[in-house]
C-alpha cells in the first residue's frame, strides 16, 4: 500500500516534468484514493505537505490546483474592469446595472470605461488596464468585431497574464475567450422565420457591417430563407456601418433602392427600424401596410412612435448578471466554461403586417 510520501513524490514529479502546469486542477481526493489504494486521510496528508511547500493550493468547493503565483495575486484583488462600447444606448445602462449588482454582492468594486466603438479608444483602455495591473477580471464588449482588429495582441497579453476575461454582446472569434451574448445567429433566424410565418416571401435585410452581431444575424436570416425555399438576392441586403446606423439619412438612397420589391425587412436593431419608418413614410411607403419591419432588442424605442415595433428582446440586465456570475466562476475556477448565449422569442407589435396574401 502506498504511503503519503509516495503520493507526494508522484505529484511533485508530475509538476517538475510539466505534466501538471500552474493553474491545472489535480485529481480529486477520491480519484487519488483509488489510484494509490489508500485512505482519504493519507491523500489529504500528502496534499497538505505540498500546500505547505507552495506546490498546491485548495479552493473550497472547487478542488485542488497546481499553485500559480499569478493566480494567488489575482485572488487578492477586488476590482473588476467593465468596458462597453457606449454608455447612453438603450441596452448598456441595464446591462451595466446587472453586472454591478452581482459584483457588489460578491464584494468587488467596478471600474467602468467606454470605447465609443473605436479601436483607438479600445487600445488606450487595454493599455491602461495592462500597465496598472490591478484588476481581478475584465468584462468587455468587443469594438467593431466584424472588422480586423489591431488590438488583439493586447488581449493576448491579458490572457498571458491569466487575468480572467469575458466578452459581452460581441466577441473576437480569433481569441479563445468566453462570451456571454444573445445567440445572434438564432436571433436572425427567428426574426426571419416570424416574417415567413406571417406570409412574407420577399424578405430583405439591413445588417451592421462592422459588427460581428450583424454578420451572425445575417447568417441566421440566410438559414431561415434557404430552409423555407425562398429566393435571396445580394441586391436586397443592405450593409451599414456604425456611422450610418446613427444617421440612416446618409444611406437613404441605397436603402430605398435595395428595398424595392420587398414586402418585409429584417433589421439589425430597433433603432434602425425607428429611424427607418419616417424615411419610408416620406416616400409614401407606410409601415406595415406597404413594408413590414422587425427589429431586435425590444427596447423602449419599440413602444414609441406612431408605429410600435415588433422585436426580439435583448436580455440586457440578465446578460450583465450572467456575465458577472460567470466571471466570478472563472476567477475561482480558471477551467470553467463561461460561454453562454441567450435565446428569446418575438414580441409582437404593429410593424409587421400579418397574414398577407401569399
N, C-alpha and C positions, 0 to 999 in steps of 0.2 A: 504494500500500500504506500502510495506517495505521501510525503510529508509536506509541510508548508514551505520548507526551503526549496524543494523540487519545483513546486508551483511558482514560487517567487522567481527562481532562476529561469524557468521556462518563459515567463512573461518578459523578464528583463532581456533575455536573449532575443526574443522576437522584436523588442523595441530597438536593441542595438543593431540588428540586421535590417531595420527599417521595414520589417514586415507589418509592424504596427506603427503608424505615424501620429504625430501630435494632433489631437482632436478626434482620433479614431475611438470608437466605442469598444470596450473589452467585452468578451463573452459574459453572459450573466453568471451569477454565483451558481445557479442550478446547473448550467452547462459545464462549468468548471468542475463541479462535484462529480458529474457523470464522466467527464474525460479522465479525471485522476482517481476516481473511486474513493473519494474522501468525504468527510462530513463538511457541512457548511461552515462550521466553526474553524476548520483547518483552512478553508479557502479565504475566509474573512481575515484570518491572521496574516496570511501571505499578502493580501491586498493592503492591509493596514501598514505592513512593513514598507511596501512600495509607495504608499501615500507619504509615509514619513521621509522616504528618500526623495520625494518630489517627482516620482515617475508617474504616479496615477493621481487622479482626483475623482471624488464621488459627487454626483449631483442627485440630491434627493428626488425620488420619483422618476428619475430618468435612467441612471445607470452609472457605470464607472468608465472613465475616459483616460486615454493617454494624455499626460499633462502637457499643456501648451501655455507657456508663459504669457503669450499674447492673449489667449483666451482668459487667463486669470486677470489680466489688466482690464479687459473689456467688461468682465463680470462685475467690476467695482464701479463702473460708470453709471450715471443716472440720467444722461441727456440723450435724446433721440432727435436726429435731424429729419425734418419733414419738408420736402421740396415738391411744389406743384408748379404747373405752367402759369396759372393765373390765380388771383385772389378773388376777383369780382365776378367770375362767371356763375351761372346758376347752379352748377354742380359742386364747385370747390368749397364754399363755406360749410355745407353739410358734410362733405367728405372729411374735411379737416376737423370738424366738430366730433365726428365719430372716432377719428384717430385720437384726438386729445382726451376724450372721456376715458378710453381704455388705458392709455398710457399714464394718465394722472392716477387712476385707480391702482396701477401697478407701481406707483412711486417714482415715475420718470417725469422729467421736465421736457418740454418740446421747444426745439429751435426751428422756426419756420422761415422758409425762403421761397422766392418765386422766380422762375426763369423767364417769364414773359414769352415763353415758347421761342427763345432764341438760343442758338448754340453758344454764342459769346457769353451770355449770362450764365448758362449752364456750366460752362468752363470755369468761370470765376467762382461759382458756388462750390464746385467739386474741388478746386484747388484750395479753397479756404478750409473745407472740411478736412482735407488731407494734411494741410500744414498745421492746423490746430490740433488734430489728432485727439479729440476729446469726447467723441460720441460713442455710445454703446451700439448704435444701429442706425440705419437710414431707411426711410420710406420716401420714394421719389417717383415722380411721373416723368417718363421719357419725353424729350424735346424733339419734335418733328421726326417721330420714329419711322415714318415712311421714306425717309431720305438717308443717304450715307451720313454717319455721324463722326465728326473728327475728335470726339471726346471719349471714345471707347477705351483708350489707354488709361484714362483717369479712373474709369470704373474698374478696370483691371487692377490698378494699383490698390483700390479699396478692397477688392476681392483678395488680393495677395496679403493684405494686412488682416484678413479674416474678420473684417467688420461686417456683420450681417446686414444684408440689403434686400429690400423688396420693392419691385416696381408696382405702381398702381395705374389703372386705366390702360396704359400702353407700355410697351417694353421693347428692348432691342433683341431680336432673335439671335444675334451673333454672340450674346453673352449668356453664360449658364447661370442666370439669376432668376429666382422665382418671381411670379407676378400674381397680383390679385386684381381682377378686372371683370368686365362683362365678357361673356362668350360672344365676341363681336361677329364671328362668322355665323353663329346661330341667330344672332340678332338680325343680321341682314337677311338670312333665310326666312325667319319668322315674319318679318315685315313684308317680304315679297309674297310669301305663301298666303298671308292675310288678304292682300290685294287680289290674288288669283282666286281665292275662295269667294270674294265679292263679285266675281265675274269679269275681272280685268284680264286682258290678254296682251295688250300693247303697253308694256310697262318699261319705263326707263329708270335712270337713277342719277343722283347727284352725290358724289362722294369726295372726301377730302384727300387731296393728292399727297400732302407732306405728312400724313398721319397714318401710322400702322393700322389704327382702328378703321380708317376709311378703306384700306386695302382688304381687310378681313370682311367688312360688311359687303363690299363688292363681291367677294368670293362667295358669300352666303347668298346674295342676290342671284348670281350666275347658277349656283347649285339648284335653287328653287325653280328658276326658269327652265333649266335643262330637264329637271325631274318632271316638270309639267308638260314638256314637249313644246314650249313656247319659243318663238324666234327672238334672238337678241341681236343688237347691232351696236358696234362701237359708236356709231353716229348718234345714238340715243343715250350715251353715257357722258355725263358732264363731270370733269375733274376740276376742283377749285383748290387753291392753296389757302393758307391761314389768312392772308390779307384780303383775298377775295371773299372768304367766308364772312369777314367782318362787314363787308360792303358789297353785296351782290350786284349793285349798280355797275360795278367795274366789269362784270361779266354778263351784263343783261343781254346783249346781242347774241352771244354764244349760247346762253341758256335758252332763250326763246327759240333759236334756230333748231337746237337739238331736242327740244320738247315737242316739236311738230309731229303730229300723227300719233302721239301717245295719249292714253286715257288716264294714266296714273304714273306717279314717280315715287321711288323710294329715296328719301332724303337723309343725309348724314346725321342731322340732329334737328331739334325743334326750332332752334334759332334760324336755321336755314329755311324751314317752312314758313316761319313767322315773317321773315324778310321777303320771301318769295311771293306770298299772297298779294300784297299791294302791287308788285311789279306785273303780275299776271292780270290783275284787275284793271290796271292802266291800259292793257292791251285788249280789254274786253273778254278776258278769259277768267271765268268765275270758278271758284273752288267751293264745293266739289262738283258743280254741275258740268263744267267742261274739263276739269282736271282734278283728279284725286291725289292728295298728298299724304304720306305717312312719315312721321318723324321718329326720332329716338331721343330718349331721356325722360319723357313725361314731366317736363319742368313746369315752373309757374307760367311760362310763356304759352304752354299748351292750352291753358284755360282762359287766356286773354285774347283780345281782338274780336273782330266780327265773326270769324270762323274759328271755332275751337279745334284743336289739333289731335287727331288720332296718333298715338305714340306708344313706344315701348319703354317702360320705366328704367331709369338708371338707379342702381341700388344706393347711391350717394353715401349716407351715413353708415349703412350696413357694410358697404365696401370698405369704408375707412376703418370701422371697428374690426372687421375681419383681417385687414392688413396689419393692424396693430397687434391683434392677438397672435397672428402667425409670426410676426417679428419677435414677440416675446418667446414663442416656442423655438425659434431659430437661435435666440440668444442662449436659451437653456440647453437646446439640443441641436448642434450645428448640422446634423444629418436630416433634420426634419424637412418633410416635403411641404413647402409653404405656398405652392401654387394653388390658386382657387379661381374658378370662373363662375360667375352668376348667370343664370338663365331666367328670363322673365317673359310674361305674356303681354299681349297688346291691350292697351287701354283705349276703348272706343270713344270717339267724339264725332265731330261733324265734318272733318276734312276729307272723308272718303265716301264716295257715292256707292251705295250698297245695291247689290242685285241688279247690276246694269245688264242690258241686253247682250247676250253672248254671240 
